[in-house]
Amino acid sequence: MTSTRTDPSTRTARPAGRGIWRAGLVAALVAAVLTTLVWLLGQLTPATWEVAQGGTTQAVLAPMPAVASVVGIAVGTLALWLLVRVPRGVTVWTVLAVVAGLGSVVSPLAAAADGWTGALLALMHVVVLGVALVVLRPAGLRGRA
């Protein structure tokens, strides 16, 4: 029986972006499930699930948080994919993600028709930020190596 060894220098490098995009898909699914769960549990509270937008009141329906979280994760994944190629790019991405994520908490607190709705929507923003940091950041660190 003969064994063959592959010379490490002849292996093709896996594109850095593939792992980041795969992590983005996982993060989007997790964020969508968690924000939907917050919305479902929020139905047990006195939240009205109404927000003021452009002088009108809009109801927050079940798919809205999931769709918004997928869009947010997609934007974060794209930013990470671009930044992982520059020196300290993952650090820059992390700072931008935290600033954007925590900054986005202000909007639902200001636009919500009641405190419960504002708190639950703000919680959803923090959940999406947490998922991004836990799932995407490690993929970015692996992708730059």
C-alpha positions as CSV (number, residue, x, y, z in Angstrom):
1,M,0.0,0.0,0.0
2,T,1.4,3.4,-1.0
3,S,0.4,6.7,0.5
4,T,0.6,10.0,-1.3
5,R,1.2,13.2,0.4
6,T,0.2,16.5,-0.9
7,D,2.7,19.2,-0.8
8,P,1.1,22.1,1.2
9,S,2.6,24.6,-1.2
10,T,0.7,23.1,-4.2
11,R,-2.8,23.2,-2.6
12,T,-5.1,25.9,-3.9
13,A,-6.0,28.4,-1.4
14,R,-9.7,28.6,-0.6
15,P,-11.1,32.0,-1.5
16,A,-11.5,34.1,1.7
17,G,-14.9,35.3,0.7
18,R,-16.6,31.9,0.5
19,G,-16.4,31.4,4.3
20,I,-17.6,34.9,5.0
21,W,-20.6,34.5,2.7
22,R,-21.4,31.1,4.2
23,A,-21.3,32.7,7.7
24,G,-23.5,35.5,6.4
25,L,-26.1,33.0,5.3
26,V,-26.0,31.4,8.7
27,A,-26.2,34.7,10.4
28,A,-29.1,35.8,8.3
29,L,-31.1,32.7,9.1
30,V,-30.3,32.9,12.8
31,A,-31.1,36.6,13.0
32,A,-34.4,36.1,11.1
33,V,-35.4,33.3,13.5
34,L,-34.5,35.2,16.6
35,T,-36.2,38.4,15.6
36,T,-39.3,36.5,14.6
37,L,-39.2,34.8,18.0
38,V,-39.0,38.2,19.7
39,W,-41.9,39.4,17.7
40,L,-44.0,36.2,18.6
41,L,-43.1,36.6,22.3
42,G,-43.9,40.3,22.0
43,Q,-47.5,39.3,21.2
44,L,-47.9,38.4,24.8
45,T,-47.0,41.9,25.9
46,P,-49.1,45.1,25.7
47,A,-47.0,46.3,22.7
48,T,-49.2,47.8,20.0
49,W,-46.5,47.1,17.3
50,E,-47.1,50.4,15.7
51,V,-44.5,52.9,14.6
52,A,-44.7,56.4,13.2
53,Q,-43.3,56.8,9.7
54,G,-43.6,59.9,7.6
55,G,-46.6,61.2,9.4
56,T,-48.5,57.9,9.3
57,T,-48.7,55.0,11.7
58,Q,-47.5,51.6,10.4
59,A,-48.1,48.2,12.0
60,V,-45.1,46.0,12.4
61,L,-46.1,42.6,11.0
62,A,-44.5,39.2,11.5
63,P,-42.2,39.1,8.4
64,M,-40.9,42.6,8.7
65,P,-38.4,42.0,11.5
66,A,-37.1,38.9,9.7
67,V,-36.7,40.7,6.4
68,A,-35.1,43.7,8.0
69,S,-32.6,41.5,9.9
70,V,-31.7,39.6,6.7
71,V,-31.0,42.9,4.9
72,G,-28.9,44.2,7.8
73,I,-26.9,41.0,8.0
74,A,-26.4,41.1,4.2
75,V,-25.1,44.6,4.3
76,G,-22.8,43.6,7.2
77,T,-21.5,40.6,5.3
78,L,-20.8,42.7,2.2
79,A,-18.9,45.2,4.3
80,L,-16.9,42.5,6.0
81,W,-16.1,40.8,2.7
82,L,-14.7,44.1,1.4
83,L,-12.9,45.1,4.6
84,V,-11.2,41.7,5.3
85,R,-8.8,42.5,2.4
86,V,-7.3,45.6,4.1
87,P,-5.1,45.8,7.1
88,R,-7.1,45.8,10.4
89,G,-10.2,45.5,8.3
90,V,-11.9,43.2,10.7
91,T,-11.3,45.6,13.5
92,V,-12.7,48.5,11.4
93,W,-15.7,46.3,10.5
94,T,-16.3,45.5,14.2
95,V,-16.3,49.2,15.2
96,L,-18.6,50.1,12.3
97,A,-20.9,47.2,13.2
98,V,-21.2,48.2,16.8
99,V,-21.7,51.9,16.1
100,A,-24.3,51.1,13.4
101,G,-26.0,48.4,15.5
102,L,-26.2,50.5,18.6
103,G,-27.0,53.6,16.7
104,S,-30.0,51.9,15.0
105,V,-31.5,51.3,18.4
106,V,-32.5,55.0,18.6
107,S,-34.9,54.8,15.7
108,P,-37.3,52.3,17.1
109,L,-37.3,53.9,20.5
110,A,-38.2,57.3,18.9
111,A,-40.7,56.0,16.4
112,A,-42.6,53.5,18.4
113,A,-46.2,54.3,19.5
114,D,-45.5,52.9,23.0
115,G,-42.7,51.9,25.2
116,W,-43.2,48.1,24.8
117,T,-43.0,48.3,21.1
118,G,-39.9,50.5,21.2
119,A,-38.2,48.2,23.7
120,L,-39.0,45.1,21.7
121,L,-37.9,46.6,18.4
122,A,-34.7,47.9,20.0
123,L,-34.1,44.4,21.4
124,M,-34.4,43.1,17.9
125,H,-31.7,45.5,16.7
126,V,-29.4,44.4,19.5
127,V,-30.1,40.7,18.7
128,V,-29.1,41.2,15.1
129,L,-25.9,43.0,16.2
130,G,-25.1,40.2,18.5
131,V,-25.6,37.6,15.8
132,A,-23.4,39.6,13.4
133,L,-20.6,39.8,16.0
134,V,-20.8,36.2,17.0
135,V,-21.1,34.7,13.6
136,L,-19.6,37.1,11.1
137,R,-16.6,38.4,13.0
138,P,-14.9,35.0,13.5
139,A,-15.4,34.3,9.7
140,G,-13.7,37.6,9.0
141,L,-10.8,36.7,11.2
142,R,-10.5,33.3,9.5
143,G,-10.8,34.9,6.1
144,R,-7.9,37.2,6.5
145,A,-5.4,34.5,7.5
